[in-house]
Amino acid sequence: MSQADLAAAVDVTRQTINAVERERYEPSIELAFKLAAYFDCRIEDLFDPELNGVGTDRDD
């Protein structure tokens, strides 16, 4: 699936999807719900900082 395909499915721009993937943009609650529904998962599965290594003890 391309970023453009996903963007069309959740009614945002491809640039928005790219920014979310690169963690340069935090999606709105509405977009988070749309993405979770699209992927048939929980929002936490997509955006849980602990599961994604954000906020852990590491030197950035």
PyMOL Python script that loads the backbone (N, CA, C, O; Angstrom):
from pymol import cmd

cmd.read_pdbstr("""\
ATOM      1  N   MET A   1       0.838  -1.162   0.000  1.00  0.00           N
ATOM      2  CA  MET A   1       0.000   0.000   0.000  1.00  0.00           C
ATOM      3  C   MET A   1       0.893   1.237   0.000  1.00  0.00           C
ATOM      4  O   MET A   1       1.915   1.281   0.685  1.00  0.00           O
ATOM      5  N   SER A   2       0.502   2.214  -0.758  1.00  0.00           N
ATOM      6  CA  SER A   2       1.278   3.450  -0.801  1.00  0.00           C
ATOM      7  C   SER A   2       0.734   4.456   0.213  1.00  0.00           C
ATOM      8  O   SER A   2      -0.380   4.313   0.717  1.00  0.00           O
ATOM      9  N   GLN A   3       1.533   5.460   0.494  1.00  0.00           N
ATOM     10  CA  GLN A   3       1.071   6.538   1.364  1.00  0.00           C
ATOM     11  C   GLN A   3      -0.150   7.209   0.751  1.00  0.00           C
ATOM     12  O   GLN A   3      -1.074   7.591   1.469  1.00  0.00           O
ATOM     13  N   ALA A   4      -0.162   7.355  -0.559  1.00  0.00           N
ATOM     14  CA  ALA A   4      -1.299   7.981  -1.239  1.00  0.00           C
ATOM     15  C   ALA A   4      -2.567   7.151  -1.063  1.00  0.00           C
ATOM     16  O   ALA A   4      -3.646   7.705  -0.854  1.00  0.00           O
ATOM     17  N   ASP A   5      -2.446   5.825  -1.145  1.00  0.00           N
ATOM     18  CA  ASP A   5      -3.602   4.947  -0.948  1.00  0.00           C
ATOM     19  C   ASP A   5      -4.159   5.087   0.465  1.00  0.00           C
ATOM     20  O   ASP A   5      -5.368   5.218   0.655  1.00  0.00           O
ATOM     21  N   LEU A   6      -3.270   5.060   1.451  1.00  0.00           N
ATOM     22  CA  LEU A   6      -3.699   5.194   2.839  1.00  0.00           C
ATOM     23  C   LEU A   6      -4.316   6.565   3.075  1.00  0.00           C
ATOM     24  O   LEU A   6      -5.350   6.680   3.734  1.00  0.00           O
ATOM     25  N   ALA A   7      -3.687   7.599   2.542  1.00  0.00           N
ATOM     26  CA  ALA A   7      -4.205   8.956   2.709  1.00  0.00           C
ATOM     27  C   ALA A   7      -5.623   9.071   2.157  1.00  0.00           C
ATOM     28  O   ALA A   7      -6.495   9.665   2.792  1.00  0.00           O
ATOM     29  N   ALA A   8      -5.849   8.504   0.983  1.00  0.00           N
ATOM     30  CA  ALA A   8      -7.185   8.549   0.389  1.00  0.00           C
ATOM     31  C   ALA A   8      -8.195   7.796   1.248  1.00  0.00           C
ATOM     32  O   ALA A   8      -9.338   8.230   1.391  1.00  0.00           O
ATOM     33  N   ALA A   9      -7.778   6.679   1.814  1.00  0.00           N
ATOM     34  CA  ALA A   9      -8.681   5.862   2.626  1.00  0.00           C
ATOM     35  C   ALA A   9      -9.110   6.563   3.907  1.00  0.00           C
ATOM     36  O   ALA A   9     -10.219   6.338   4.394  1.00  0.00           O
ATOM     37  N   VAL A  10      -8.243   7.411   4.460  1.00  0.00           N
ATOM     38  CA  VAL A  10      -8.574   8.087   5.724  1.00  0.00           C
ATOM     39  C   VAL A  10      -8.799   9.588   5.528  1.00  0.00           C
ATOM     40  O   VAL A  10      -8.920  10.336   6.498  1.00  0.00           O
ATOM     41  N   ASP A  11      -8.854  10.020   4.263  1.00  0.00           N
ATOM     42  CA  ASP A  11      -9.226  11.393   3.898  1.00  0.00           C
ATOM     43  C   ASP A  11      -8.263  12.455   4.418  1.00  0.00           C
ATOM     44  O   ASP A  11      -8.680  13.457   4.999  1.00  0.00           O
ATOM     45  N   VAL A  12      -6.972  12.224   4.203  1.00  0.00           N
ATOM     46  CA  VAL A  12      -5.940  13.227   4.491  1.00  0.00           C
ATOM     47  C   VAL A  12      -4.983  13.258   3.301  1.00  0.00           C
ATOM     48  O   VAL A  12      -5.140  12.487   2.353  1.00  0.00           O
ATOM     49  N   THR A  13      -4.004  14.139   3.351  1.00  0.00           N
ATOM     50  CA  THR A  13      -3.027  14.202   2.268  1.00  0.00           C
ATOM     51  C   THR A  13      -1.925  13.165   2.474  1.00  0.00           C
ATOM     52  O   THR A  13      -1.709  12.670   3.580  1.00  0.00           O
ATOM     53  N   ARG A  14      -1.239  12.854   1.384  1.00  0.00           N
ATOM     54  CA  ARG A  14      -0.098  11.949   1.477  1.00  0.00           C
ATOM     55  C   ARG A  14       0.971  12.542   2.375  1.00  0.00           C
ATOM     56  O   ARG A  14       1.663  11.815   3.088  1.00  0.00           O
ATOM     57  N   GLN A  15       1.106  13.858   2.344  1.00  0.00           N
ATOM     58  CA  GLN A  15       2.094  14.527   3.178  1.00  0.00           C
ATOM     59  C   GLN A  15       1.792  14.326   4.661  1.00  0.00           C
ATOM     60  O   GLN A  15       2.712  14.193   5.468  1.00  0.00           O
ATOM     61  N   THR A  16       0.518  14.304   5.020  1.00  0.00           N
ATOM     62  CA  THR A  16       0.142  14.057   6.413  1.00  0.00           C
ATOM     63  C   THR A  16       0.561  12.659   6.838  1.00  0.00           C
ATOM     64  O   THR A  16       1.120  12.481   7.921  1.00  0.00           O
ATOM     65  N   ILE A  17       0.298  11.671   6.002  1.00  0.00           N
ATOM     66  CA  ILE A  17       0.700  10.296   6.315  1.00  0.00           C
ATOM     67  C   ILE A  17       2.212  10.213   6.457  1.00  0.00           C
ATOM     68  O   ILE A  17       2.717   9.571   7.378  1.00  0.00           O
ATOM     69  N   ASN A  18       2.929  10.852   5.561  1.00  0.00           N
ATOM     70  CA  ASN A  18       4.386  10.861   5.628  1.00  0.00           C
ATOM     71  C   ASN A  18       4.860  11.473   6.941  1.00  0.00           C
ATOM     72  O   ASN A  18       5.758  10.929   7.584  1.00  0.00           O
ATOM     73  N   ALA A  19       4.278  12.581   7.344  1.00  0.00           N
ATOM     74  CA  ALA A  19       4.682  13.253   8.585  1.00  0.00           C
ATOM     75  C   ALA A  19       4.373  12.391   9.806  1.00  0.00           C
ATOM     76  O   ALA A  19       5.162  12.358  10.750  1.00  0.00           O
ATOM     77  N   VAL A  20       3.243  11.698   9.801  1.00  0.00           N
ATOM     78  CA  VAL A  20       2.903  10.802  10.912  1.00  0.00           C
ATOM     79  C   VAL A  20       3.915   9.661  10.976  1.00  0.00           C
ATOM     80  O   VAL A  20       4.400   9.322  12.056  1.00  0.00           O
ATOM     81  N   GLU A  21       4.233   9.072   9.837  1.00  0.00           N
ATOM     82  CA  GLU A  21       5.205   7.973   9.802  1.00  0.00           C
ATOM     83  C   GLU A  21       6.568   8.402  10.328  1.00  0.00           C
ATOM     84  O   GLU A  21       7.245   7.634  11.010  1.00  0.00           O
ATOM     85  N   ARG A  22       6.960   9.605  10.018  1.00  0.00           N
ATOM     86  CA  ARG A  22       8.277  10.108  10.432  1.00  0.00           C
ATOM     87  C   ARG A  22       8.261  10.732  11.830  1.00  0.00           C
ATOM     88  O   ARG A  22       9.264  11.278  12.287  1.00  0.00           O
ATOM     89  N   GLU A  23       7.113  10.643  12.499  1.00  0.00           N
ATOM     90  CA  GLU A  23       6.919  11.201  13.843  1.00  0.00           C
ATOM     91  C   GLU A  23       7.201  12.702  13.876  1.00  0.00           C
ATOM     92  O   GLU A  23       7.734  13.222  14.857  1.00  0.00           O
ATOM     93  N   ARG A  24       6.839  13.387  12.798  1.00  0.00           N
ATOM     94  CA  ARG A  24       6.979  14.844  12.737  1.00  0.00           C
ATOM     95  C   ARG A  24       5.637  15.531  12.921  1.00  0.00           C
ATOM     96  O   ARG A  24       5.555  16.759  12.938  1.00  0.00           O
ATOM     97  N   TYR A  25       4.587  14.732  13.059  1.00  0.00           N
ATOM     98  CA  TYR A  25       3.235  15.258  13.212  1.00  0.00           C
ATOM     99  C   TYR A  25       2.454  14.295  14.081  1.00  0.00           C
ATOM    100  O   TYR A  25       2.458  13.087  13.844  1.00  0.00           O
ATOM    101  N   GLU A  26       1.786  14.831  15.085  1.00  0.00           N
ATOM    102  CA  GLU A  26       0.918  14.004  15.918  1.00  0.00           C
ATOM    103  C   GLU A  26      -0.490  14.104  15.361  1.00  0.00           C
ATOM    104  O   GLU A  26      -1.052  15.197  15.293  1.00  0.00           O
ATOM    105  N   PRO A  27      -1.063  12.988  14.967  1.00  0.00           N
ATOM    106  CA  PRO A  27      -2.387  13.037  14.354  1.00  0.00           C
ATOM    107  C   PRO A  27      -3.456  13.445  15.357  1.00  0.00           C
ATOM    108  O   PRO A  27      -3.317  13.236  16.562  1.00  0.00           O
ATOM    109  N   SER A  28      -4.514  14.027  14.835  1.00  0.00           N
ATOM    110  CA  SER A  28      -5.666  14.348  15.668  1.00  0.00           C
ATOM    111  C   SER A  28      -6.280  13.042  16.172  1.00  0.00           C
ATOM    112  O   SER A  28      -5.998  11.963  15.651  1.00  0.00           O
ATOM    113  N   ILE A  29      -7.107  13.162  17.174  1.00  0.00           N
ATOM    114  CA  ILE A  29      -7.815  11.975  17.685  1.00  0.00           C
ATOM    115  C   ILE A  29      -8.654  11.362  16.564  1.00  0.00           C
ATOM    116  O   ILE A  29      -8.714  10.141  16.416  1.00  0.00           O
ATOM    117  N   GLU A  30      -9.295  12.218  15.783  1.00  0.00           N
ATOM    118  CA  GLU A  30     -10.118  11.727  14.675  1.00  0.00           C
ATOM    119  C   GLU A  30      -9.282  10.910  13.687  1.00  0.00           C
ATOM    120  O   GLU A  30      -9.690   9.824  13.277  1.00  0.00           O
ATOM    121  N   LEU A  31      -8.124  11.427  13.311  1.00  0.00           N
ATOM    122  CA  LEU A  31      -7.264  10.697  12.382  1.00  0.00           C
ATOM    123  C   LEU A  31      -6.737   9.415  13.018  1.00  0.00           C
ATOM    124  O   LEU A  31      -6.653   8.384  12.352  1.00  0.00           O
ATOM    125  N   ALA A  32      -6.386   9.470  14.287  1.00  0.00           N
ATOM    126  CA  ALA A  32      -5.908   8.268  14.975  1.00  0.00           C
ATOM    127  C   ALA A  32      -6.975   7.173  14.952  1.00  0.00           C
ATOM    128  O   ALA A  32      -6.665   6.004  14.722  1.00  0.00           O
ATOM    129  N   PHE A  33      -8.234   7.555  15.192  1.00  0.00           N
ATOM    130  CA  PHE A  33      -9.322   6.572  15.137  1.00  0.00           C
ATOM    131  C   PHE A  33      -9.497   6.018  13.719  1.00  0.00           C
ATOM    132  O   PHE A  33      -9.713   4.819  13.541  1.00  0.00           O
ATOM    133  N   LYS A  34      -9.403   6.886  12.719  1.00  0.00           N
ATOM    134  CA  LYS A  34      -9.537   6.425  11.333  1.00  0.00           C
ATOM    135  C   LYS A  34      -8.427   5.437  10.970  1.00  0.00           C
ATOM    136  O   LYS A  34      -8.681   4.413  10.336  1.00  0.00           O
ATOM    137  N   LEU A  35      -7.202   5.751  11.376  1.00  0.00           N
ATOM    138  CA  LEU A  35      -6.086   4.852  11.082  1.00  0.00           C
ATOM    139  C   LEU A  35      -6.259   3.515  11.796  1.00  0.00           C
ATOM    140  O   LEU A  35      -6.026   2.459  11.207  1.00  0.00           O
ATOM    141  N   ALA A  36      -6.664   3.560  13.055  1.00  0.00           N
ATOM    142  CA  ALA A  36      -6.873   2.317  13.803  1.00  0.00           C
ATOM    143  C   ALA A  36      -7.987   1.488  13.167  1.00  0.00           C
ATOM    144  O   ALA A  36      -7.869   0.268  13.058  1.00  0.00           O
ATOM    145  N   ALA A  37      -9.055   2.141  12.754  1.00  0.00           N
ATOM    146  CA  ALA A  37     -10.151   1.418  12.103  1.00  0.00           C
ATOM    147  C   ALA A  37      -9.681   0.813  10.779  1.00  0.00           C
ATOM    148  O   ALA A  37     -10.018  -0.327  10.459  1.00  0.00           O
ATOM    149  N   TYR A  38      -8.914   1.569  10.023  1.00  0.00           N
ATOM    150  CA  TYR A  38      -8.416   1.080   8.737  1.00  0.00           C
ATOM    151  C   TYR A  38      -7.556  -0.170   8.917  1.00  0.00           C
ATOM    152  O   TYR A  38      -7.685  -1.136   8.164  1.00  0.00           O
ATOM    153  N   PHE A  39      -6.681  -0.143   9.918  1.00  0.00           N
ATOM    154  CA  PHE A  39      -5.781  -1.273  10.160  1.00  0.00           C
ATOM    155  C   PHE A  39      -6.379  -2.318  11.104  1.00  0.00           C
ATOM    156  O   PHE A  39      -5.725  -3.305  11.440  1.00  0.00           O
ATOM    157  N   ASP A  40      -7.634  -2.093  11.532  1.00  0.00           N
ATOM    158  CA  ASP A  40      -8.339  -3.020  12.417  1.00  0.00           C
ATOM    159  C   ASP A  40      -7.513  -3.329  13.665  1.00  0.00           C
ATOM    160  O   ASP A  40      -7.253  -4.486  13.997  1.00  0.00           O
ATOM    161  N   CYS A  41      -7.110  -2.250  14.344  1.00  0.00           N
ATOM    162  CA  CYS A  41      -6.333  -2.399  15.568  1.00  0.00           C
ATOM    163  C   CYS A  41      -6.703  -1.269  16.525  1.00  0.00           C
ATOM    164  O   CYS A  41      -7.540  -0.424  16.209  1.00  0.00           O
ATOM    165  N   ARG A  42      -6.082  -1.265  17.676  1.00  0.00           N
ATOM    166  CA  ARG A  42      -6.314  -0.204  18.654  1.00  0.00           C
ATOM    167  C   ARG A  42      -5.369   0.960  18.378  1.00  0.00           C
ATOM    168  O   ARG A  42      -4.292   0.780  17.810  1.00  0.00           O
ATOM    169  N   ILE A  43      -5.784   2.144  18.783  1.00  0.00           N
ATOM    170  CA  ILE A  43      -4.921   3.318  18.640  1.00  0.00           C
ATOM    171  C   ILE A  43      -3.593   3.068  19.334  1.00  0.00           C
ATOM    172  O   ILE A  43      -2.541   3.447  18.819  1.00  0.00           O
ATOM    173  N   GLU A  44      -3.633   2.436  20.493  1.00  0.00           N
ATOM    174  CA  GLU A  44      -2.415   2.163  21.251  1.00  0.00           C
ATOM    175  C   GLU A  44      -1.442   1.295  20.458  1.00  0.00           C
ATOM    176  O   GLU A  44      -0.226   1.421  20.605  1.00  0.00           O
ATOM    177  N   ASP A  45      -1.979   0.419  19.622  1.00  0.00           N
ATOM    178  CA  ASP A  45      -1.118  -0.431  18.804  1.00  0.00           C
ATOM    179  C   ASP A  45      -0.320   0.393  17.796  1.00  0.00           C
ATOM    180  O   ASP A  45       0.782   0.007  17.408  1.00  0.00           O
ATOM    181  N   LEU A  46      -0.869   1.510  17.380  1.00  0.00           N
ATOM    182  CA  LEU A  46      -0.199   2.369  16.404  1.00  0.00           C
ATOM    183  C   LEU A  46       0.682   3.425  17.045  1.00  0.00           C
ATOM    184  O   LEU A  46       1.735   3.773  16.511  1.00  0.00           O
ATOM    185  N   PHE A  47       0.243   3.940  18.206  1.00  0.00           N
ATOM    186  CA  PHE A  47       0.890   5.132  18.743  1.00  0.00           C
ATOM    187  C   PHE A  47       1.403   5.011  20.171  1.00  0.00           C
ATOM    188  O   PHE A  47       1.740   6.032  20.771  1.00  0.00           O
ATOM    189  N   ASP A  48       1.480   3.822  20.742  1.00  0.00           N
ATOM    190  CA  ASP A  48       1.968   3.671  22.111  1.00  0.00           C
ATOM    191  C   ASP A  48       3.459   3.984  22.155  1.00  0.00           C
ATOM    192  O   ASP A  48       4.251   3.262  21.549  1.00  0.00           O
ATOM    193  N   PRO A  49       3.863   5.049  22.862  1.00  0.00           N
ATOM    194  CA  PRO A  49       5.273   5.449  22.887  1.00  0.00           C
ATOM    195  C   PRO A  49       6.201   4.362  23.430  1.00  0.00           C
ATOM    196  O   PRO A  49       7.327   4.219  22.955  1.00  0.00           O
ATOM    197  N   GLU A  50       5.746   3.609  24.404  1.00  0.00           N
ATOM    198  CA  GLU A  50       6.607   2.572  24.984  1.00  0.00           C
ATOM    199  C   GLU A  50       6.851   1.433  23.996  1.00  0.00           C
ATOM    200  O   GLU A  50       7.952   0.884  23.941  1.00  0.00           O
ATOM    201  N   LEU A  51       5.851   1.086  23.233  1.00  0.00           N
ATOM    202  CA  LEU A  51       6.015   0.015  22.250  1.00  0.00           C
ATOM    203  C   LEU A  51       6.866   0.458  21.072  1.00  0.00           C
ATOM    204  O   LEU A  51       7.503  -0.367  20.418  1.00  0.00           O
ATOM    205  N   ASN A  52       6.879   1.749  20.800  1.00  0.00           N
ATOM    206  CA  ASN A  52       7.614   2.279  19.654  1.00  0.00           C
ATOM    207  C   ASN A  52       8.970   2.842  20.032  1.00  0.00           C
ATOM    208  O   ASN A  52       9.643   3.434  19.189  1.00  0.00           O
ATOM    209  N   GLY A  53       9.390   2.673  21.282  1.00  0.00           N
ATOM    210  CA  GLY A  53      10.713   3.104  21.696  1.00  0.00           C
ATOM    211  C   GLY A  53      10.830   4.577  22.031  1.00  0.00           C
ATOM    212  O   GLY A  53      11.933   5.054  22.295  1.00  0.00           O
ATOM    213  N   VAL A  54       9.743   5.302  22.029  1.00  0.00           N
ATOM    214  CA  VAL A  54       9.775   6.723  22.370  1.00  0.00           C
ATOM    215  C   VAL A  54       9.604   6.857  23.871  1.00  0.00           C
ATOM    216  O   VAL A  54       8.782   6.167  24.474  1.00  0.00           O
ATOM    217  N   GLY A  55      10.367   7.728  24.463  1.00  0.00           N
ATOM    218  CA  GLY A  55      10.244   7.950  25.894  1.00  0.00           C
ATOM    219  C   GLY A  55      10.976   6.931  26.739  1.00  0.00           C
ATOM    220  O   GLY A  55      10.813   6.901  27.959  1.00  0.00           O
ATOM    221  N   THR A  56      11.768   6.109  26.114  1.00  0.00           N
ATOM    222  CA  THR A  56      12.538   5.137  26.877  1.00  0.00           C
ATOM    223  C   THR A  56      13.871   5.748  27.261  1.00  0.00           C
ATOM    224  O   THR A  56      14.217   6.837  26.801  1.00  0.00           O
ATOM    225  N   ASP A  57      14.599   5.070  28.079  1.00  0.00           N
ATOM    226  CA  ASP A  57      15.898   5.567  28.531  1.00  0.00           C
ATOM    227  C   ASP A  57      16.942   5.352  27.447  1.00  0.00           C
ATOM    228  O   ASP A  57      17.618   4.323  27.416  1.00  0.00           O
ATOM    229  N   ARG A  58      17.066   6.315  26.575  1.00  0.00           N
ATOM    230  CA  ARG A  58      18.102   6.242  25.554  1.00  0.00           C
ATOM    231  C   ARG A  58      18.612   7.648  25.302  1.00  0.00           C
ATOM    232  O   ARG A  58      17.904   8.630  25.525  1.00  0.00           O
ATOM    233  N   ASP A  59      19.806   7.730  24.852  1.00  0.00           N
ATOM    234  CA  ASP A  59      20.418   9.030  24.588  1.00  0.00           C
ATOM    235  C   ASP A  59      20.161   9.420  23.145  1.00  0.00           C
ATOM    236  O   ASP A  59      20.734   8.839  22.224  1.00  0.00           O
ATOM    237  N   ASP A  60      19.289  10.415  22.951  1.00  0.00           N
ATOM    238  CA  ASP A  60      18.987  10.897  21.592  1.00  0.00           C
ATOM    239  C   ASP A  60      19.780  12.125  21.292  1.00  0.00           C
ATOM    240  O   ASP A  60      19.667  12.681  20.200  1.00  0.00           O
TER     241      ASP A  60
END
""", "prot")
cmd.dss("prot")
cmd.show_as("cartoon", "prot")
cmd.util.cbc("prot")
cmd.orient("prot")
